[in-house]
Amino acid sequence: MSDRYQFFTQTPIGRLLVKNLGLPDPVVLERWEPGAPLVDGTVLVGGAGRLGESVVGQLDDLGIASTRTQEDGEKYKGLVFDATGISSSADLVQLQEFFTPVMRSLTSCARVVVLGTPPELVENAEQRVAQRALEGFTRSLGKEIGRGSTVQVVYVAEGAEASLASTLGFFLSPKSAYVSGQVVRVGATGSTDAVAIADVEKPLAGKVALVTGASRGIGEQIARVLHRDGATVLGVDVPQAASELQAVMGEIDGDHLTLDITAKDAPQRIARHVKTHHGGVDIVVHNAGITRDKKLANMPEDRWSSTIAVNLTAPEQITRELLEQGLVNANGRIVGVSSIAGIAGNLGQTNYAASKAGVIGLVDAIAPTLTDGITINAVAPGFIETKMTAAVPLMTREVGRRLNSMSQGGLPVDVAETIAWYSSPGSTAVNGNVVRVCGQMMLGA
Ligand SMILES: NC(=O)c1ccc[n+]([C@@H]2O[C@H](COP(=O)([O-])OP(=O)(O)OC[C@H]3O[C@@H](n4cnc5c(N)ncnc54)[C@H](O)[C@@H]3O)[C@@H](O)[C@H]2O)c1
């Protein structure tokens, strides 16, 4: 779906109007292409905490050039600030001291990552206050930085210092083009272990990935990106979508299974297929979803129930069946697809928002119980350009597109890249997170 306004803003007259009238300025976001460097430029590392040195080493392992000294006239593609040493509100001035002089030295589509300690895990109240303050700082910076740049805070638990590579690689690269203003925890729940990635080009080589709703839209893109990263994909979709599913899976040498995930025996059939054909599964992505919008006053029971059944009950039951049968391999990854509606709510979507908030509940409930390096996380997409959003009335669509820090909708690949980061063998310490892929939408926190 083309964004005609964005196209117009790239023309000479469009540029003039954007500048003089202060109109939204949706810059063309950089997205990663196979063969390109992960970060096309230098990352400046600042701050004095427990992470700085290991960050430099991990960036080096990823092939990302970094420096700890700001040079006059130098442009930076990324900034990493180690704020773990900030232990009181007075110390927060270190943020201003580091960032203010360097803000004009950033390239477009630059990346900023502030590293902290999870506030709930520090014992000292003053330090907890100061660490929590990092969220407000990063969210505001995300709203003012502009030019397609992004800002996140990554809270790193004690013991997880060496487990940052996959997370830094994602948030410093164009793979996180449409993710901004997010708060991520590494090592706060479950394992803090660092797992080395054997093959950087194909980090998912040898892995089997189950993707529901894989015949089109976001699910198709998830399947393609996981395949790009080396996984064998088992795509699942309804019988009505069988030919599209087979076509997509044929292109990526994948396997397919057609069934309705709400069928009573669906969890058992999926488990049987996974066991018989693949011996187990490494990545499970619960992407299949439907909307059946109506204001609650007019909501028929079937619209309510079908939405909850597809979006929430099926992911719950499939997850339970695969875990109970021991079919999720060690270092396995489970990913739920929530929605911004599940966080902020949306008119006409009480059923959908309940189901998508429930997906976050599933992550909260299961994350602390997992062993063997298995993780569960969720993505919460905002406005993503798909057939689903193309059908939204024009004015609502325009509002959805523009009311975010990027002034544009995201692409299915942005959701897929976020899932690929969760799925990486290097993300064992990334458990229990919900990351919004929404260009820092103004709705919700
Ligand atoms: N597009 C967006 O802007 C957006 C925003 C937030 C969240 N999401 C979520 O992302 C996911 C994918 O959305 P999309 O835009 O690609 O939707 P889509 O309608 O294009 O694709 C959904 C896929 O799920 C499949 N599916 C539906 N019911 C199924 C069932 N019972 N059993 C098996 N497969 C079933 C469909 O056949 C389809 O292939 C959904 O969970 C959706 O709620 C999308």
Ligand as a Chemical Component Dictionary entry (heavy atoms), coordinates in Angstrom:
data_LIG
# 
_chem_comp.id                   LIG 
_chem_comp.type                 NON-POLYMER 
_chem_comp.pdbx_formal_charge   0 
_chem_comp.three_letter_code    LIG 
# 
loop_
_chem_comp_atom.comp_id 
_chem_comp_atom.atom_id 
_chem_comp_atom.alt_atom_id 
_chem_comp_atom.type_symbol 
_chem_comp_atom.charge 
_chem_comp_atom.model_Cartn_x 
_chem_comp_atom.model_Cartn_y 
_chem_comp_atom.model_Cartn_z 
_chem_comp_atom.pdbx_ordinal 
LIG N1  N1  N 0  -1.824 -4.860  10.216 1  
LIG C1  C1  C 0  -1.696 -4.173  11.331 2  
LIG O1  O1  O 0  -1.583 -2.938  11.311 3  
LIG C2  C2  C 0  -1.659 -4.880  12.665 4  
LIG C3  C3  C 0  -1.567 -4.101  13.811 5  
LIG C4  C4  C 0  -1.521 -4.721  15.046 6  
LIG C5  C5  C 0  -1.546 -6.095  15.139 7  
LIG N2  N2  N 1  -1.663 -6.841  14.024 8  
LIG C6  C6  C 0  -1.705 -8.313  14.199 9  
LIG O2  O2  O 0  -0.747 -8.911  13.345 10 
LIG C7  C7  C 0  -1.190 -10.210 12.948 11 
LIG C8  C8  C 0  -1.185 -10.319 11.423 12 
LIG O3  O3  O 0  -1.999 -9.271  10.895 13 
LIG P1  P1  P 0  -2.159 -9.013  9.319  14 
LIG O4  O4  O 0  -2.399 -7.570  9.164  15 
LIG O5  O5  O -1 -1.045 -9.647  8.583  16 
LIG O6  O6  O 0  -3.545 -9.784  9.068  17 
LIG P2  P2  P 0  -4.048 -10.599 7.814  18 
LIG O7  O7  O 0  -5.534 -10.677 7.956  19 
LIG O8  O8  O 0  -3.473 -10.101 6.542  20 
LIG O9  O9  O 0  -3.417 -12.059 8.073  21 
LIG C9  C9  C 0  -3.855 -12.911 9.114  22 
LIG C10 C10 C 0  -3.598 -14.345 8.718  23 
LIG O10 O10 O 0  -4.103 -15.191 9.775  24 
LIG C11 C11 C 0  -4.842 -16.247 9.186  25 
LIG N3  N3  N 0  -5.864 -16.738 10.103 26 
LIG C12 C12 C 0  -6.956 -16.073 10.556 27 
LIG N4  N4  N 0  -7.710 -16.887 11.328 28 
LIG C13 C13 C 0  -7.077 -18.088 11.355 29 
LIG C14 C14 C 0  -7.384 -19.332 11.971 30 
LIG N5  N5  N 0  -8.484 -19.495 12.714 31 
LIG N6  N6  N 0  -6.530 -20.359 11.810 32 
LIG C15 C15 C 0  -5.399 -20.210 11.055 33 
LIG N7  N7  N 0  -5.060 -19.055 10.451 34 
LIG C16 C16 C 0  -5.898 -18.006 10.590 35 
LIG C17 C17 C 0  -5.477 -15.604 7.947  36 
LIG O11 O11 O 0  -5.942 -16.576 7.022  37 
LIG C18 C18 C 0  -4.351 -14.740 7.437  38 
LIG O12 O12 O 0  -3.486 -15.467 6.594  39 
LIG C19 C19 C 0  -2.582 -10.370 13.565 40 
LIG O13 O13 O 0  -2.466 -11.075 14.779 41 
LIG C20 C20 C 0  -3.022 -8.949  13.813 42 
LIG O14 O14 O 0  -3.978 -8.862  14.842 43 
LIG C21 C21 C 0  -1.725 -6.276  12.786 44 
# 
loop_
_chem_comp_bond.comp_id 
_chem_comp_bond.atom_id_1 
_chem_comp_bond.atom_id_2 
_chem_comp_bond.value_order 
_chem_comp_bond.pdbx_ordinal 
LIG N1  C1  SING 1  
LIG C1  O1  DOUB 2  
LIG C1  C2  SING 3  
LIG C2  C3  SING 4  
LIG C2  C21 DOUB 5  
LIG C3  C4  DOUB 6  
LIG C4  C5  SING 7  
LIG C5  N2  DOUB 8  
LIG N2  C6  SING 9  
LIG N2  C21 SING 10 
LIG C6  O2  SING 11 
LIG C6  C20 SING 12 
LIG O2  C7  SING 13 
LIG C7  C8  SING 14 
LIG C7  C19 SING 15 
LIG C8  O3  SING 16 
LIG O3  P1  SING 17 
LIG P1  O4  DOUB 18 
LIG P1  O5  SING 19 
LIG P1  O6  SING 20 
LIG O6  P2  SING 21 
LIG P2  O7  DOUB 22 
LIG P2  O8  SING 23 
LIG P2  O9  SING 24 
LIG O9  C9  SING 25 
LIG C9  C10 SING 26 
LIG C10 O10 SING 27 
LIG C10 C18 SING 28 
LIG O10 C11 SING 29 
LIG C11 N3  SING 30 
LIG C11 C17 SING 31 
LIG N3  C12 SING 32 
LIG N3  C16 SING 33 
LIG C12 N4  DOUB 34 
LIG N4  C13 SING 35 
LIG C13 C14 SING 36 
LIG C13 C16 DOUB 37 
LIG C14 N5  SING 38 
LIG C14 N6  DOUB 39 
LIG N6  C15 SING 40 
LIG C15 N7  DOUB 41 
LIG N7  C16 SING 42 
LIG C17 O11 SING 43 
LIG C17 C18 SING 44 
LIG C18 O12 SING 45 
LIG C19 O13 SING 46 
LIG C19 C20 SING 47 
LIG C20 O14 SING 48 
# 
